[in-house]
Amino acid sequence: MTTLMSPDELEAALRKVGAERYHNLHPFHHLLHGGKLNKGQVQAWALNRYCYQSIIPQKDAALMARCEDRELRREWLHRITDHDGYGEDLGGIERWLVLTDGLGLDRDYVMSKRGALATSRFATEAYRHFVAEKTLLEAVASSLTELFAPGIHKERISGMLEHYDFIDEKVIAYFKRRLDQAPKDADFALEYVKKNAKTPEQQQQVIAALTFKTDVLWAQLDALYFAYVDPGFIPPGAFRPTGK
Ligand SMILES: O=C(O)c1cc(C(=O)O)c2c(n1)C(=O)C(=O)c1cc(C(=O)O)[nH]c1-2
């Protein structure tokens, strides 16, 4: 029997999921941030991660499409323009492509996802389906990994600038921008969930949604590790680094 938690107990339970399961704990990230990867492995990470970047505005549009609450739509809308851009600002996806350009990857190839691992495509598609099909509360809750993103972004900016001569401020600008954007989004989603998960069942659904999302992120790094680090079995058709 699950009992009703107070909103603060629910928050503590969600933060525990992050502390135990967020992808900052994955060995691939330790290698990436610690300067232990070669350029080809960093290229593989950036190219695969494009699958995640490209799906984010689509899943946010899916969330909004089924949302009756105008106030929530008003709050959520900027998540789409943060990534797709609006007016002068070309947005996060463009900033991601500046990163892949800087790493020497061809834009059309990156955007085609042809070289991405199947797991990157499957996991990100699973996220989009989750948001489109589960309750609105679960859809909002699945974004809560962003509570833990600023920590990993700071670690990535300093670690990659320090360790890789092919990374500079311009190439890493995506993450700098997310440092301003993510905390506001995460705080809003957390307050929404604390207010709207009113039954023990809903609270468990919210925790399960966040757990699902940590799996989406973790699975992608497992696949990268297997293909590009150890044992280094690159699947047929996937990106093969040429230089070092
Ligand atoms: O680099 C990362 O580790 C990381 C993680 C996450 C996340 O925790 O889902 C996001 C981002 N970055 C990110 O840049 C981003 O725009 C973003 C949006 C979302 C989301 O679920 O709506 N997560 C994340």
The ligand as a MOL file (V3000), in Angstrom:
LIG
                    3D

  0  0  0     0  0            999 V3000
M  V30 BEGIN CTAB
M  V30 COUNTS 24 26 0 0 0
M  V30 BEGIN ATOM
M  V30 1 O 23.3400 17.3180 -21.4120 0
M  V30 2 C 22.5470 16.7450 -20.6720 0
M  V30 3 O 22.9130 15.9040 -19.8600 0
M  V30 4 C 21.1100 17.0910 -20.7870 0
M  V30 5 C 20.1600 16.3680 -20.1010 0
M  V30 6 C 18.8180 16.6900 -20.2530 0
M  V30 7 C 17.9090 15.9180 -19.4340 0
M  V30 8 O 18.2490 15.6980 -18.2510 0
M  V30 9 O 16.8810 15.4700 -19.8980 0
M  V30 10 C 18.4410 17.7290 -21.1330 0
M  V30 11 C 19.4840 18.4570 -21.7420 0
M  V30 12 N 20.7750 18.1420 -21.5710 0
M  V30 13 C 19.2040 19.5600 -22.5870 0
M  V30 14 O 20.1370 20.2090 -23.0770 0
M  V30 15 C 17.8720 19.9060 -22.8710 0
M  V30 16 O 17.6210 20.8550 -23.6150 0
M  V30 17 C 16.8270 19.1490 -22.2980 0
M  V30 18 C 15.4430 19.2210 -22.4460 0
M  V30 19 C 14.9610 18.1780 -21.7090 0
M  V30 20 C 13.5660 17.7300 -21.5580 0
M  V30 21 O 13.3820 16.6010 -21.1040 0
M  V30 22 O 12.6450 18.4910 -21.8920 0
M  V30 23 N 15.9720 17.5180 -21.1260 0
M  V30 24 C 17.1180 18.0930 -21.4580 0
M  V30 END ATOM
M  V30 BEGIN BOND
M  V30 1 2 1 2
M  V30 2 1 2 3
M  V30 3 1 2 4
M  V30 4 1 4 5
M  V30 5 2 4 12
M  V30 6 2 5 6
M  V30 7 1 6 7
M  V30 8 1 6 10
M  V30 9 2 7 8
M  V30 10 1 7 9
M  V30 11 2 10 11
M  V30 12 1 10 24
M  V30 13 1 11 12
M  V30 14 1 11 13
M  V30 15 2 13 14
M  V30 16 1 13 15
M  V30 17 2 15 16
M  V30 18 1 15 17
M  V30 19 1 17 18
M  V30 20 2 17 24
M  V30 21 2 18 19
M  V30 22 1 19 20
M  V30 23 1 19 23
M  V30 24 2 20 21
M  V30 25 1 20 22
M  V30 26 1 23 24
M  V30 END BOND
M  V30 END CTAB
M  END
